[in-house]
Structure formats: structure tokens, C-alpha cells
Amino acid sequence: MARGSIWLAAAVREGIRLVAGTSKERRVLAACVDPRTRFDQTAEWLVACFGSEKWFRSYVRCAESAWRATAGGGDLALDRRQKILAGLDVSRCRGVEIGPLHAPIVSKRDGNVLYVDYTDADTLRRKYANNPIVDVSQIVDVDAYWGAQSLGECLAQHAPVDYVIASHVLEHVPDLITWLKEIRAILSPRGRLKLALPDRRYTFDYLRRESQLVDVLNAYLLKARAPLPIAILDYILNTTAVDNVKAWTEGVSPQREAGRFESALSAARDAIKTGSYHDAHCWVFTCDSFKTLMADIADVGLLPFACDQYYDTELYQIEFFVSLRPCDDPKEAAASFRSFLGAGR
Ligand SMILES: C[S@@+](CC[C@H](N)C(=O)[O-])C[C@H]1O[C@@H](n2cnc3c(N)ncnc32)[C@H](O)[C@@H]1O
């Protein structure tokens, strides 16, 4: 993937909204319209984005952020994919990508990969139809649905697999511990789970508190198969627009957005009454809080993984990357996460 598309993908992932546009930003966007990118091939889509000034500015600011980050000549797109796929040759093994949506890390051309989501592609296309940052024509077909059934049940004869990739998915899952256990159950002993995760400090989760052991234990004990009312309430009430470049440089003081109380209550009531799936960021991390949380889960004997690679959030970026390997020794698992502590800001 070329640089331009990853700049836009950064906006896609986090939907950062901005409050001011400048002529400089417009010049940056011009640079970001790179003839090598797949987004550039859908000029109509970009033009449609211009129709919404709010999102137009979002793309531009993300592009500017990425430009600065790669000013030394690095290729952010390659870096991101390389970090996720480090140590894997996807052309030679069999894997699963969870929640690829419109931006799979591994394409069907790259190797033997199955796409898993909580619902089918048509439902996802309808859900994102009016979302200006998701190109619905790029949403890939889903091979297996994970939700009511366990991951092992939905993959049946396809397991075990050599890797599982989940880019900006884990923060959405209702029961983090069971999610990890179910992935462990379909991985081969030398398999890897590769995660890309948003860092609260640079995204719309800015105002939310970081998830703690008690939060994940609560969801685990309740056997949540859809986001819990408390996650839905926190997500709707407390997400807010954040300029990620300013969050890295001069700092930001975002305000809670008013007028969300009714929709938050209505969604939470519906979840309680009907058990419906209301997608939300159920979990909130920084690159260091995630290490501590995983170590805490390992300490209580509920984490079937150790950490073998960690890429902290880089300057002007909004995400960090973690590679997990199967591990049944709680002490080893906890120590592996704690050994990476402190490297993140
Ligand atoms: C924010 S999108 C990430 C898209 C893409 N991987 C990326 O990095 O831009 C989250 C994806 O995860 C899927 N998802 C959310 N909760 C899920 C769950 N519990 N199980 C499987 N997929 C889920 C969503 O439907 C969506 O496709």
C-alpha cells in the first residue's frame, strides 16, 4: 500500500475530526493524492469527501501528521504493515484476519487467509454506507461470523491456523478474555496473534479512562457476547473530537459533546432489552496501559499468551502494535508484558 492510502487509512481508522482548515492543509492533501494509491483510483470518492468539510479536514490533518512522521524518508505504509506482519510469511502459511472491513492487512492474493467479522459483508456495507471515511466498495466478503458461536465453532475444519491478525478490532470486542482464549484455541502452538490498537491519548477515546482488570473480569464473568451497557454508555457519552497532531505537540483540552444522553440511554436500554449488538470501543488503552492490563490478566491466570514484540505509539501516530505467542505459564506471560513497560511515552 502506498503512502497516500495509509494517510487516508489513518483517518479511516480513527475518524479524527478537526476544527480548522488552512491553505497549507490543502497543499498537504494535494501531495497526499498520490497516483499510486488505491484511493486515488476512486477520484469520485475523494471528491465526495470534499463535499463534507468536516471529514475533508480530517483527511488533510491525518495526511499532514503522516507527512511529518515520514519526513525522514520513511514509508509509513510499509512500516505499519511490516510491524503487523513481522516474522510472518503469509504466502506460506494459513491465517485469519478479524474485522478486515475495507482495509485488509492480508489480501486473498497474499496468501491463504479467512476473513472473520461479527456480521456479514452486506450488513457492514449498509452500516458504513453513509460513513464518508469507509469506501464500502472495498469492504471484503466475510468467510465466518464470530459472535453467537465460538471462533473454533465458526472456523470448524479450518483450524488450527498459523496466525490471527486483528487491526483495530480488539478494542471493540465485548469480552476481551474470552476473545483471547478463543483465538488461542485455534492457533497452532507456534502461531502468532498480531494486534494493531488505538492509543487513547491521540484518538476520540481521549477523555475515557483506561480499562482496568476489574472491567475485563466483569465482562468475562457476564460472558458478554455483545457490548455491555456500561461500554455503550461510556462510548457514546465520552468520545470526543481530538486533533491528534495537536495532542502530540501543544496538547488538547477536548470537551465532552453535549446532547448525547438520550441516544446513549436508548442504545443501552435496547442492548439490555433485546441483547442487540451495539458496536462500541469496549476497551481503552495507551501503549503502556495495555502492557499492564495484559500482565494483570496473566497474574490471575486468564491470559493464554505472552508478548514477543511490541511497537509503542510513534510520534504523530495514533496506534501501537503487539505480537502475542501462545503461553500457558502465567508468570512468564506477565513478565513478558512487563518487560516492555516504560518504553512508551
Ligand atoms: C474499526 S474497524 C477496523 C477495520 C480495519 N481492520 C482497519 O484496521 O481499519 C473494526 C472491524 O472489526 C469488526 N468487529 C467489531 N467487533 C467485532 C467482534 N466482536 N468480532 C469480530 N469482528 C468485530 C467490525 O465489524 C469492523 O469490521
The ligand as an SDF file (V2000), in Angstrom:
LIG
                    3D

 27 29  0  0  0  0  0  0  0  0999 V2000
  -12.6030   -0.1470   13.1850 C   0  0  0  0  0  0  0  0  0  0  0  0
  -12.9440   -1.4720   12.0900 S   0  0  0  0  0  0  0  0  0  0  0  0
  -11.2810   -1.9370   11.6310 C   0  0  0  0  0  0  0  0  0  0  0  0
  -11.1470   -2.1140   10.1640 C   0  0  0  0  0  0  0  0  0  0  0  0
   -9.7460   -2.4310    9.6700 C   0  0  0  0  0  0  0  0  0  0  0  0
   -9.2400   -3.6800   10.2360 N   0  0  0  0  0  0  0  0  0  0  0  0
   -8.7810   -1.2880    9.9760 C   0  0  0  0  0  0  0  0  0  0  0  0
   -7.7510   -1.5010   10.6330 O   0  0  0  0  0  0  0  0  0  0  0  0
   -9.0440   -0.1710    9.5130 O   0  0  0  0  0  0  0  0  0  0  0  0
  -13.4180   -2.7690   13.2050 C   0  0  0  0  0  0  0  0  0  0  0  0
  -13.8080   -4.0390   12.4780 C   0  0  0  0  0  0  0  0  0  0  0  0
  -13.9680   -5.0670   13.4650 O   0  0  0  0  0  0  0  0  0  0  0  0
  -15.2390   -5.6550   13.3260 C   0  0  0  0  0  0  0  0  0  0  0  0
  -15.6620   -6.1170   14.6680 N   0  0  0  0  0  0  0  0  0  0  0  0
  -16.1190   -5.3610   15.6660 C   0  0  0  0  0  0  0  0  0  0  0  0
  -16.4270   -6.1260   16.7330 N   0  0  0  0  0  0  0  0  0  0  0  0
  -16.1450   -7.3930   16.3750 C   0  0  0  0  0  0  0  0  0  0  0  0
  -16.2500   -8.6480   17.0370 C   0  0  0  0  0  0  0  0  0  0  0  0
  -16.7160   -8.7280   18.2760 N   0  0  0  0  0  0  0  0  0  0  0  0
  -15.8660   -9.7620   16.3740 N   0  0  0  0  0  0  0  0  0  0  0  0
  -15.3990   -9.6860   15.1090 C   0  0  0  0  0  0  0  0  0  0  0  0
  -15.2790   -8.5210   14.4290 N   0  0  0  0  0  0  0  0  0  0  0  0
  -15.6530   -7.3960   15.0530 C   0  0  0  0  0  0  0  0  0  0  0  0
  -16.1140   -4.5600   12.7320 C   0  0  0  0  0  0  0  0  0  0  0  0
  -17.2740   -5.0460   12.0930 O   0  0  0  0  0  0  0  0  0  0  0  0
  -15.1310   -3.9430   11.7400 C   0  0  0  0  0  0  0  0  0  0  0  0
  -15.0880   -4.6920   10.5600 O   0  0  0  0  0  0  0  0  0  0  0  0
  1  2  1  0
  2  3  1  0
  2 10  1  0
  3  4  1  0
  4  5  1  0
  5  6  1  0
  5  7  1  0
  7  8  2  0
  7  9  1  0
 10 11  1  0
 11 12  1  0
 11 26  1  0
 12 13  1  0
 13 14  1  0
 13 24  1  0
 14 15  1  0
 14 23  1  0
 15 16  2  0
 16 17  1  0
 17 18  1  0
 17 23  2  0
 18 19  1  0
 18 20  2  0
 20 21  1  0
 21 22  2  0
 22 23  1  0
 24 25  1  0
 24 26  1  0
 26 27  1  0
M  CHG  2   2   1   9  -1
M  END
$$$$
